[in-house]
Amino acid sequence: MKQQPIIGGIQQIGIGNPNTYELWAWYRKAFFVDIPIFDEAATAELMVPYTGGEPRKRHAVLAMSMQGGGGLEIWQYTERTPEPISFEGAIGDLGIYVLKIKSKDVRRTYKHLQTIKVNTVSEPGLDPNGSLHFYCLDPYDNLVEVVHANEWYTNTKATTGGVYGCTIGVSNMDRSIQFYRDILGYDQIIYDVSGNQEDYAALFGGNETYRRVLIGHSKPRRGPFSQWIGGSHLELVQSLSRNPKKLFENRFWGDIGYIHLCYDIQGMAVMKALCKAHGHPFTVDSADSFDMGDAAGHFSYIEDPDGTLIEFVEAHKIPILKKLGWYLDLRKRETAKPLAKWMLRALNLNRKKD
């Protein structure tokens, strides 16, 4: 059996926006994503294939929830005004259309968001698997879905954790299922339904016909952050009644919207070989340890069959307690073993308080 990379789960989903601190403040208030991993301004030297052929200066914050789930990389150009989508995107358009946030009590989360005047697009209802969920909008009209989850790293008063997955528009469902299974290990089909979708009724384009497939992974994720990040679901959606548009057509990575889906991994060389063998070679590769100020690692990108950007990050250094200069060098430990809970809980001392 060929060697496989270690996939620790969804590290983060990138959100392009015009004001990083304001948007992070909103996600803290709405979903308590308040643990900063890095807060850094730099030039995106290697992303020129997706930034108009030249390096672009940017400011980014990576924030997570101590209750578990993936993080948010809230990303802003600093010398260029990010462009919004030029048309009204609809469910099924190609790319990441919906961010999934995990909740232990969907109805309580809904009440909390109503209290702070969040634009809730729909009321709590059932998805095709019979689980409660609802949709809302962030300040830049990015669609967020709150979904029920049972897997939690810590237990606080907040009803939500971090990222539980996302919804991705695809043009060929069977081809996309194969891609996410063979490269990212999503080997479970939780539901596969076609036709009109009752719970899409409140979304733009929601009255059209779709094939939607929710996929998960049968094997638990492994690696240093795997217990904190936890499992995830991806919902793949194919329009059956129209030709979908690309959400980032004629725009740059980093413009307004969900810009990439990022996985924490160990074994970048093995992942590179795996992606190439399946016809999706790296389009960007930092080739060594990049420095994000508070964190460092090795990153790369591939495209899914419709051009949606998938990032891989092999973390080398993270800040545990910045005030005391405590940084963890992950290259000096067993790669598949989860980090001790007490160690990650120390990140609470870096928590951004409002």
C-alpha positions in Angstrom: 0.0 0.0 0.0 1.3 3.4 -1.0 2.2 5.9 1.8 -0.6 8.3 2.5 -0.4 11.9 3.9 -1.8 12.5 7.3 -4.8 14.8 7.1 -5.6 16.6 10.3 -8.9 18.2 9.1 -10.0 21.6 7.9 -7.5 24.1 9.2 -9.4 27.1 7.9 -11.6 28.6 5.2 -10.3 31.9 3.7 -12.6 34.9 3.5 -11.6 37.8 1.3 -12.9 41.1 2.7 -12.2 44.9 2.8 -11.7 45.2 6.6 -10.2 42.3 8.4 -10.5 43.5 12.0 -14.1 44.6 11.5 -15.1 41.2 10.0 -13.2 39.3 12.7 -15.1 41.3 15.3 -18.4 40.2 13.7 -17.4 36.5 13.7 -16.3 36.8 17.3 -19.6 38.3 18.3 -21.7 35.9 16.2 -19.8 32.6 16.7 -17.0 33.2 19.3 -14.2 32.4 16.9 -11.7 34.3 19.1 -8.4 32.4 19.4 -5.8 34.1 17.1 -3.1 31.9 15.6 -1.5 34.6 13.6 -2.2 38.3 12.7 0.2 39.4 10.0 0.7 41.8 7.2 3.0 40.7 4.3 3.2 40.3 0.5 1.6 37.2 -1.1 4.7 36.5 -3.2 3.8 33.0 -4.3 0.1 33.5 -5.2 0.7 35.4 -8.5 -1.1 32.8 -10.6 -4.3 34.0 -8.8 -3.5 37.7 -8.1 -3.2 39.1 -11.6 0.4 38.0 -12.2 2.0 40.2 -9.6 2.6 39.9 -5.8 0.0 41.7 -3.7 0.3 43.1 -0.1 -2.2 41.8 2.3 -3.2 41.5 6.0 -4.6 38.3 7.4 -5.8 36.9 10.7 -6.3 33.2 11.4 -8.7 32.7 14.2 -10.2 29.6 15.8 -12.7 28.4 18.4 -11.5 26.6 21.5 -14.6 24.5 21.3 -13.3 22.9 18.2 -13.8 23.0 14.4 -11.7 24.6 11.7 -10.7 28.3 11.7 -11.2 31.4 9.6 -8.4 33.1 7.6 -9.8 36.6 7.3 -7.9 38.1 4.4 -7.6 41.7 3.1 -5.7 43.4 0.3 -3.9 46.5 1.7 -3.0 48.3 -1.5 -5.9 47.2 -3.6 -9.7 47.5 -3.2 -11.1 43.9 -3.2 -13.8 43.4 -5.8 -17.2 42.0 -5.0 -18.9 39.5 -7.2 -20.3 41.2 -10.3 -23.5 39.1 -10.4 -25.9 37.7 -7.8 -24.3 34.3 -7.1 -26.7 31.4 -6.6 -26.5 28.0 -4.9 -24.8 25.7 -7.3 -22.5 28.3 -8.8 -18.9 27.0 -9.0 -16.8 27.5 -5.9 -17.3 27.8 -2.1 -20.8 29.2 -1.6 -21.6 28.5 2.0 -19.5 28.3 5.2 -20.8 25.7 7.7 -20.4 26.5 11.4 -21.0 23.8 14.0 -23.5 24.2 16.8 -24.6 22.1 19.8 -28.0 23.8 19.9 -29.1 25.2 16.6 -32.2 26.9 18.0 -30.2 28.7 20.7 -27.7 29.8 18.1 -30.5 31.2 16.0 -31.9 33.2 19.0 -28.4 34.6 19.7 -28.0 35.8 16.2 -31.4 37.4 16.2 -30.5 39.2 19.4 -27.4 40.7 17.8 -29.4 41.6 14.7 -27.7 39.2 12.3 -29.5 38.8 8.9 -31.0 35.3 9.3 -32.0 34.2 5.8 -34.0 31.2 7.0 -35.5 29.8 10.3 -34.2 26.5 11.8 -35.5 23.5 9.7 -34.4 20.1 8.6 -31.8 19.2 6.0 -32.2 16.0 3.9 -30.5 14.0 6.7 -33.1 15.2 9.2 -30.7 17.5 11.1 -31.5 21.0 12.2 -29.8 23.9 10.3 -30.4 27.4 9.1 -28.7 30.1 7.0 -27.6 33.7 7.7 -25.4 36.3 6.1 -22.2 37.9 7.3 -21.6 41.7 6.8 -20.4 41.1 3.2 -23.3 38.9 2.2 -21.4 35.7 2.5 -23.8 32.8 3.3 -23.2 31.0 6.6 -25.0 27.8 7.5 -25.3 26.8 11.2 -25.4 23.0 11.4 -25.8 20.6 14.3 -22.7 18.7 15.5 -21.9 16.4 18.4 -18.1 16.6 18.4 -16.6 19.2 20.8 -13.1 19.9 22.1 -14.1 21.9 25.1 -17.4 22.8 26.6 -18.1 26.5 27.1 -21.3 28.6 27.4 -21.2 29.4 23.7 -23.4 27.2 21.5 -21.0 27.3 18.5 -17.6 26.2 17.5 -15.6 26.8 14.3 -15.9 25.6 10.8 -17.6 22.2 10.1 -17.2 22.3 6.4 -18.7 24.2 3.4 -20.9 23.9 0.4 -19.1 23.8 -3.0 -20.8 24.2 -6.4 -19.7 21.7 -8.9 -20.4 21.0 -12.6 -20.0 17.2 -12.6 -21.0 15.5 -9.4 -19.5 12.1 -9.9 -16.2 13.6 -10.9 -16.1 15.8 -7.8 -17.1 13.0 -5.5 -14.1 11.0 -6.8 -11.8 14.0 -6.3 -12.7 14.7 -2.7 -12.7 10.9 -1.9 -9.3 10.1 -3.5 -7.4 13.1 -2.3 -9.1 14.2 0.9 -10.5 11.0 2.2 -14.2 11.9 2.0 -15.4 8.3 1.5 -18.9 8.5 3.1 -22.0 9.6 1.3 -24.4 10.9 4.0 -27.1 11.8 1.5 -27.5 12.1 -2.2 -30.7 13.8 -3.3 -32.0 15.4 -6.5 -34.8 17.7 -7.4 -36.3 20.7 -5.7 -34.8 21.3 -2.2 -37.3 22.5 0.4 -34.6 23.9 2.7 -33.0 25.9 -0.1 -36.3 27.9 -0.7 -34.9 31.0 1.0 -31.7 31.1 -0.9 -31.1 32.8 -4.2 -31.8 30.2 -6.9 -33.2 27.9 -4.3 -36.4 27.1 -6.2 -34.4 25.4 -9.0 -33.5 21.7 -9.2 -30.3 20.4 -7.9 -28.3 17.3 -7.1 -26.7 17.7 -3.7 -24.5 15.2 -2.0 -23.2 15.5 1.6 -19.9 13.7 2.1 -17.9 12.8 5.2 -15.0 10.6 6.2 -15.3 7.2 7.8 -11.8 7.4 9.4 -11.1 9.9 12.1 -8.6 12.6 11.2 -5.0 12.3 12.6 -2.2 14.7 13.4 -1.3 17.2 16.0 -4.5 19.3 15.7 -6.9 16.6 14.7 -8.8 16.4 18.0 -9.2 20.1 18.2 -10.3 20.5 14.5 -12.4 17.4 14.5 -14.4 15.9 11.6 -16.1 17.7 8.8 -18.7 17.5 6.0 -18.6 18.9 2.5 -21.8 19.5 0.6 -21.4 19.3 -3.2 -24.1 20.9 -5.2 -24.8 20.6 -8.9 -27.4 22.6 -10.7 -29.7 20.5 -12.9 -31.6 23.4 -14.4 -29.0 25.9 -15.5 -25.3 26.4 -16.4 -23.5 27.6 -13.3 -21.2 30.5 -13.2 -17.7 30.6 -11.5 -18.0 32.7 -8.3 -14.4 34.0 -8.9 -14.6 34.5 -12.7 -12.5 37.5 -13.7 -11.6 38.2 -10.0 -8.5 37.6 -7.8 -8.0 35.2 -5.0 -8.5 37.5 -2.0 -11.4 39.4 -3.5 -14.7 39.4 -1.5 -16.0 35.9 -0.8 -14.8 32.4 0.3 -11.3 32.2 -1.4 -10.1 28.7 -0.4 -10.6 25.6 1.7 -7.5 24.7 3.7 -6.4 21.4 5.3 -3.9 20.8 8.0 -1.6 18.0 6.9 1.6 16.2 7.7 3.7 14.8 4.8 3.7 17.5 2.1 5.9 15.4 -0.3 3.5 12.5 -0.1 0.6 14.8 -0.7 2.3 16.3 -3.7 2.8 12.9 -5.2 -0.8 11.9 -4.4 -2.3 15.0 -6.1 -0.1 14.6 -9.2 -1.1 10.9 -9.5 -4.8 12.0 -9.5 -4.2 14.7 -12.1 -4.3 17.7 -9.8 -0.6 18.8 -9.4 0.3 21.6 -7.0 -0.2 25.0 -8.7 1.5 26.9 -5.8 4.2 25.4 -3.5 6.2 27.3 -0.9 8.8 24.5 -1.1 10.1 25.2 2.4 9.0 26.9 5.7 7.1 30.2 5.1 6.9 32.6 8.0 3.6 34.2 9.0 5.1 36.1 11.9 3.4 34.2 14.7 3.3 30.9 12.8 5.4 29.1 10.2 5.0 26.1 7.9 4.9 24.7 4.4 1.9 25.5 2.2 0.7 24.5 -1.3 -2.4 24.8 -3.5 -4.3 22.6 -5.9 -7.5 23.2 -7.8 -10.6 20.9 -7.7 -12.1 19.9 -11.0 -13.9 23.2 -11.3 -11.0 25.4 -10.2 -12.0 25.8 -6.5 -8.7 26.4 -4.5 -7.7 23.7 -2.0 -4.8 24.7 0.3 -2.6 22.3 2.3 -0.6 23.5 5.3 2.1 21.5 7.1 2.5 23.6 10.3 6.1 23.9 11.6 5.6 26.5 14.4 2.6 27.9 16.3 2.4 30.3 19.2 1.1 28.8 22.4 1.8 31.7 24.7 3.2 34.7 22.8 3.6 36.9 25.9 6.1 34.5 27.3 7.7 33.6 24.0 6.4 30.0 24.1 6.2 28.7 20.5 5.8 25.0 19.6 8.1 23.5 17.0 6.1 20.7 15.4 9.0 19.3 13.5 10.4 17.9 16.7 7.5 15.5 17.5 5.6 12.5 16.2 3.5 13.7 13.3 0.4 11.6 13.8 0.0 12.1 17.5 -2.5 14.7 18.7 -1.2 17.5 20.9 -2.0 17.3 24.6 -5.3 19.1 25.4 -3.6 21.2 28.2 -1.2 22.5 25.7 -3.8 23.7 23.2 -6.0 25.1 26.0 -3.1 27.4 26.9 -4.0 29.2 23.6 -7.0 30.6 25.6 -4.5 33.0 27.2 -4.2 34.6 23.7 -7.9 34.9 23.3 -9.2 38.2 21.8 -11.6 39.7 24.3 -14.2 42.3 23.3 
